[in-house]
Amino acid sequence: MPEQKDLELLIHGHTPILLIETHEEMRALDLLVGIATRNVIPLFKWSVTEGLRRVDIDLGVQRHNAEPRDVLAHIKASEVDGIYVLLDFDPYIQEPVNERFIKEIAMQFEGGRNKLVFISHRIELPSGLSKRVARFELRLPDARELEQLIRDEAGKWQIESGRQITTESRTLRRLLHNLRGLTFNDARRLIRNVIVDDGAITEDDLPEVMRAKYQLLNRDDVLSYEFETTRFSDVGGMRNLKRWLQQREKIFHGLIDQVGIDKPRGLLLLGVQGCGKSLAAKAIAGVWNVPLLRFDFGALYDKYIGESEKNLRESLKTAEVMAPCVMWIDEIEKGISGGNDEGTSKRILGALLTWLAENRANVFIVATANNIDELPPELIRKGRLDEIFFVDLPKQDIRKQVFAIHLAKREIPQSGINLDQLAIETEGYSGSEIEQAVVSAIYSSYGSDEAVTTQVLLQEIRSTRPLSVVMDAQIQQLRQWAASRTVAVD
């Protein structure tokens, strides 16, 4: 096994301390047991609940060495060469006495075959120990190993149930793809859940696998999994955007491997508030049948120096593992427009631009923005994203579609409603303002115990002033900028 050989090289190396950050503690221990047995090196394991125990042979437990300081003192004084594995020791490392013990043990072990190994899901060592430490990362299963996991779990279920597993080769390939990026244990657990549910691996299982995968991978609140996407049939207009996406769908999914054609990176949706930018982001994921991840800049920023950049890296890494997917960055200008943040937003912007330039994962970015003045030019130039689309206030024919969509969505009969008149009366209204007019009319009709009619809708429309009137100057300025720099969605 290449993984075991790599770890064995570190064991034989001169670095006295090894760090293994993993949630697969038993798998890491199994690798170390194999190395210790083959090289005839004693292997000791410590935990705060059990104390110190020799693993390669059973000599009982040293419960008197259960306290962190006691076990470090024991290791330092021991004359027995060996590999000393400390499990979940991270809460105790920062204590000054323990830090000094570890440093002295490291100096004592340097150049020999003794090793101090820390295994935990997350380990932060004091900076004074960094030069004496090597990190080892357990690799993730490849496609062949994932397929073997599926066969193993299917075999177990067939023995237990006496029934055969049913699936199709295309579904199996998609399941293998969806399991990429998970650990052995997590992949095995998801495979078992899929099989035990109904004894079959079907297309209906795949969205649930992706949701569970996201929950296993995501360790913070910066990325959220949007369970509800939509279709462009629920979005009025946007013909140019729909055509643009249709042209790139097969390339995005890898169904066409054309030399010289890069996979689509993403797009920026700029426009008037309430005109369907967010709905379009959801529709792209729905039409392409991929997960939709929403990136929250508000949750990204952290009060501790360097944590915001780390949050960004971890979120982008999660998106890469979830690929193919759509990552929606809503109101991107609010996250990277700068301000009095000691340069954090500039560093975030730099890291995001680097990722956009170097990313090879199948992650399609949909960024939405309302204020172009706050967007840096290096983000909106061609090459970072594929295109900038402008979402303007809907024209009359689109407004008619929007009314029809929202009335049908709420099961309101349209036979007696004059959609053409409503579309004329809502000149300057956004899609969300039209939706709100429909909602208000429904409440009004309930209150008077009447049906929703054209007159009720017109009454609600005439009682409000649209954003295009309230913020006319800002919207006109936005339109002028977009006229020669963007592509209209309609």
Buried (B, 14 or more C-beta within 10 A) or exposed (E): EEEBEEBBEBBEEEBBBBBBBBBBBEBBBEBBBBBBEEEEBBBBBBBBEBBBBBBBEEEEBBEEBBEBEBBBBBBEEBEEEBBBBBBBBBEBBEEEEBBEBBBEBBEBBEEEBBBBBBBBEEBEBBEEBEEBBBBBEBEBBEEEEBBEBBEEBBEEBBEEEEEEBEBEEEBEEBBBEBBBBBBBBBBBBBBBBBBEEEBBBBEEBBEBBBEBBBEBBBEBEBBBBBEEBBEBEBBBBBEBBBEBBEEBBEBBBEEEEEEEEEBBBBBBBBBBBBBBBBBBBBBBBBBBEBBBBBBBBEBBBBEEEEEBBBBBEBBBBBBBBBBBBBBBBBBBBBBBBEEEEEEBBEBBBBBBBEBBEEBEBBBBBBBBBBBBEBBBEEBBEEEBBBBBBBBBBBBEEBBBBBBBBBBEEEEBEEEEBBBBEBBEBBEBBBBBBBBBBBEBBBEBBEEEEEEBBBEBBBBBBEEEEBBBEEBEEBBEEBBEBBEEEBEBBB
